[in-house]
Amino acid sequence: MSAAATVVFLAVVGARFAVPLFIPRYPLPAILAALILDGVDQTIFQAFGYDPPGYQNYDKAMDVYYLAIAYLATLRNWAGMPAVGVARFLYFYRLTGVVLFEFTGWRAILLIFPNTFEYFFIAYEVIRLRWNPDRYGLRYWCLVAAAIWIFVKLPQEWWIHIAQLDVTDTVAAYPVAAALVAVVAAGLAVAVWLWARPRLPRPDWSWHVHADPLPDEVATTPRFVAWVVAHRRVLSAATLEKIVLIGLLSVIFGELLPGLRTTGLQLFLGIAAVVVVNAAVTLWVARGPFRVATMAGAFAARVALNATLVVIAGLLLGRFNWAAAFFFVLLLSLLTLLDDRYRPAYDCRKFRSRDVVISGTAG
């Protein structure tokens, strides 16, 4: 690989790691940017004369990474509990499918476990541009997910992973069919504009793409710390979900990284142990006199903690891959930090919704 190709490769991969970090604050534009980057990265590599080996595995790993941040953004931002529940199922369903694909290489698995979560996230954020998503219940969001699953993702996954067709090659081979598809798409756009748009409900607010504010209960650092002390437990459903999310994501990256001398199960169990330690240390810090006010400071402290844990584990086991270990330290530190910071917002809204149901039932 030439020097120019190396620079481009590192820049694109770095962008695929960095762009998703904007999703929690700017959900729709950031995930669209990540989606576009996902679609053009291989073309960029090939334009510079480099076709990465094992691109399919790399692409799926990067997909579940940025979708993991999008899922954590739903915990931070989404007011509608039914929508969060549907998003949770869709994300972990896809994550399971990608893990199975990594170990089997059977492409049909990606059709059985389609990436419906991504477009469901986009649909929610498009609605949130003008309307309050909290007005819609579980039935509505299930119908949205089903429509995306059946009419968008199944054809797309079949096209990419079963037929293994390329858009550019297909357009070149069938220019008339491509023109027909373009005409139909334009007609649908006109129909939506002329017929559906006037029938939309009255907007609830003006256009906005920035994420909504955090709940008052966790909006400031003192309130966040107080909430963690009062409600967080080390051994809990939240910790279990965090273990599954980060553990499976790490297993997927473990299949991608060269020179990693450990099995998927060993890696998952090691990640699980570190996640539990992180949960315990986070709760201990919240109950003590120490305070880290900024996300950057909290991330640095977590990297130091996890690096120490990984070095100790490496010395005890007698085997150590520094490059892989450094990568997993950064990945685990980032995701545990985002989960710990964003989940209290979800918990606050969930408790509020329960209080509303109980008070409404009592009344």
Buried (B, 14 or more C-beta within 10 A) or exposed (E): EEEEBEEBBEEBBEBBBEBBBBBBBBBBBBBBBBBEBBEEBBEBBEEBEBEBEEEBBBBBBBBBBBBBBBBBBBBBBBBBBBBBBBBBBBBBBBBBBBBBBBEEEEBEBBBEBBBBBBBBBBBBBEBBEBBBBBEBEEEBBBEBBEBBBEEBBBEBBBBBBEEEEEEEEBBEEEEEEBEEEEEEEEEEEEEEEEEEEEEEEEEEEEEEEEBBEBBEBBEEEEBBBBBBEEBBEBEEEBBEBBBBBBBBBBBBBBBBBEEBEBEBEEBBBBBBEBBBBBBEBBBEBBEEEEEBEEEEEBBEBBBEBBBEBBBEBBEEEEEEBEEBBEBBBBBBBBBBBBBBBBBBBBBBBBEBBEEEEEEEEEE
